[in-house]
Amino acid sequence: MTLSQQYLSTRSSSEPYLSFEATVLRGLAPSGGLFIPAEIASLQDDYLEKWKDLSFQDLAFEIFSLYISPSEISAAELKQLIARSYSTFRDDAVTPLTVLDEQRKFYLLELFHGPTYAFKDVALQFVGNLFEFFLQRKNAGKGENDIRDRLTVVGATSGDTGSAAIYGLRNKKDVSIFILHPLDKVSPIQELQMTTVTDANVHNFAVKGNFDNCQDIVKSLFDDVEFNQKHHLGAVNSINWARILAQITYYFYSYFTLLKKTGSGNISVRYVVPTGNFGDILAGFYAKRMGLPIDKLIVATNANDILDRFWKSGIYEMKRPSSDADAVAETLSPAMDILISSNFERLLWYLAREQLSSSNEEAGQYIQKWMIELKTTGKVTVPQSVLDAGLKEFASDSVSDEQTVETIKAIYEFTSGYIIDPHTAVGVTTSLRRLDGHHTYVALSTAHPAKFGDAVDQALKGKDEYSFDDVLPDAFKALKYLPKKVTVIEKADKELVKAAIEQELKDEGIVF
Ligand SMILES: *Cc1c(COP(=O)(O)O)cnc(C)c1O
C-alpha cells in the first residue's frame, strides 16, 4: 500500500493509519477530526499524455486507484463500481463543459446531470455503491440465520442533500436510509424528489418542526450509544473522504476537455466554486496538489460568508459582522447556507503542516487547538504565514441575493436563453467580476435551475419566451403523479423518531 492509500485524522495524525474501507465506513474520525490520505498522490510527468483522452469513468478509475489499494478493492471491482455509479447520469460526458463566453475565456462545468439534478450525485452515487460493496463482502458466506452486517444511515436535510443521499442508497442491500426533513418547509420539488422514492430501504420522515429540530434529533441519535450500536448508524455527510475523492475527477476531466476545446497546451485556469461546506472546492485543491496546473481556486459564497471573511482577514469566525446572533442567513442559494464549513479543517491541516510544523502529529495538534478554540469562542485567528500560504492558491468573494438574481438574468440575456441556478449564479457572479481575457475561468454549475424555481422565476419572470414550465425536465413534471412514501413525525422528539425507525426497520423485515 502506498501512503496515499492509507488514512489519518486531522486531529490525531499518528500511526497506525487506517484503510480506505475503515475511513469510508467511519466517516468521522474518533478524535472528531476528518480523515485525509497520509500523503497526496503526486502524478508522474507523463500523466497528461496518458490521461488526456480518457473517458470520465476511466479517469475516475486512475484517480481512485491512487487512493484505494487494490488489496482492498481489486481493479476489476473498482471499474465495476465506477461504471455502475455513473451509468445513472444523463450525459455521456457525465460532467460536460459549456462555453459561456469564448472570447473572455469563460466556461461552465455542468455537474447536475445525475439522478437528482445536483452536483452531490457525482459523489453520492459512488458512495452508495461503495457502502453496498463493503457490506456485501462482510456478509459473504453468511447463512440465512446469521446476523448480517448492516448500516442504518440517518440524516437531516433542509431539502437539497436529502434526495442525493436517497438516490445514492436506494435499493442497496444491507443499508437502510432515514432522512428527516421539516414538514412543509422544503420546496415542493425537493419534497417530491425524496418522497417518491418508494424502495423498501428508503424512509422519509417529515418532522413537525424546523430544520434545526431535525438536525438536533439526528445528532442525538448518533450520541445515543445504545441505539447507535444496535442499528450501526452511518452518515453520508460531506465530510466523508469518499465524497471528496469522487469529486476530484471532474477537475481533471474538465481541464482535459478545455485543452481539447481550445486546442492549446498552455492555459492558466481558475476554478470558481460555489461553496458551502468546502467539499467541492477541496477536491479541486487535491487535484492541484496532485499536479493539475490550476492557477487559482476561487471560493464563491453567498451572504453566509465565513470563508470569504477568512481569506480577507485570517480570522475564521462564525458570527457575521452584520448579524447579532450566530444565525444562518436564509438566501436564494440554500445549499450554501452554513455557519462553518466542515471540510475547511482539512485545508487548514495542510497549511499548518507545511507552514508551522515538522510532523503530522504536530499539525494535528494545531488543528485540535484551533477547532477547540472555534468551538469555545466562536472564532480562531491563524498565523499570517498560514493565511499567506493559502492565498497563493485561493481567493474568495461573497455575492448577495440581488446580485444572484441579476446574474441569472444577465446570463439568460447574454446567451439567448441559457438558465443557471442560484448557486451557480453565485459562482458566475464571482467569475464575472474577474474575467480578464488572460486566465481561463471555469465556474462550477452545481444544480439544475428547475430545482430552485423561485430564484429563477424572480430573475426571469416577464421575459419574452420565458416560462418556468420549459425549464422543468419531464422527470420533474412526472413526480407529482408518482406514489409517495413518507411518515409524518407528530412532534420534533427523539423518542418518537427512534420508535418510528425501529418500526420501519421491522417492516423492512430486519431483525435486530
Ligand atoms: C452542496 C451544494 C453546494 C456546496 O457544496 P460544498 O461542497 O458544501 O461546498 C453548492 N451548490 C449546491 C447546489 C449544493 O447542493
The ligand as a MOL file (V3000), in Angstrom:
LIG
                    3D

  0  0  0     0  0            999 V3000
M  V30 BEGIN CTAB
M  V30 COUNTS 15 15 0 0 0
M  V30 BEGIN ATOM
M  V30 1 C -23.9750 21.2110 -1.5380 0
M  V30 2 C -24.1160 22.2420 -2.5830 0
M  V30 3 C -23.1770 23.2920 -2.7380 0
M  V30 4 C -21.9950 23.4760 -1.8010 0
M  V30 5 O -21.0430 22.4530 -1.9000 0
M  V30 6 P -19.9660 22.2460 -0.7390 0
M  V30 7 O -19.2280 21.0240 -1.1020 0
M  V30 8 O -20.7730 22.0790 0.5300 0
M  V30 9 O -19.1240 23.4470 -0.6920 0
M  V30 10 C -23.3610 24.1910 -3.7690 0
M  V30 11 N -24.4250 24.1070 -4.6160 0
M  V30 12 C -25.3370 23.1230 -4.4870 0
M  V30 13 C -26.4810 23.0970 -5.4310 0
M  V30 14 C -25.2150 22.1600 -3.4910 0
M  V30 15 O -26.1380 21.2000 -3.3850 0
M  V30 END ATOM
M  V30 BEGIN BOND
M  V30 1 1 1 2
M  V30 2 1 2 3
M  V30 3 2 2 14
M  V30 4 1 3 4
M  V30 5 2 3 10
M  V30 6 1 4 5
M  V30 7 1 5 6
M  V30 8 2 6 7
M  V30 9 1 6 8
M  V30 10 1 6 9
M  V30 11 1 10 11
M  V30 12 2 11 12
M  V30 13 1 12 13
M  V30 14 1 12 14
M  V30 15 1 14 15
M  V30 END BOND
M  V30 END CTAB
M  END
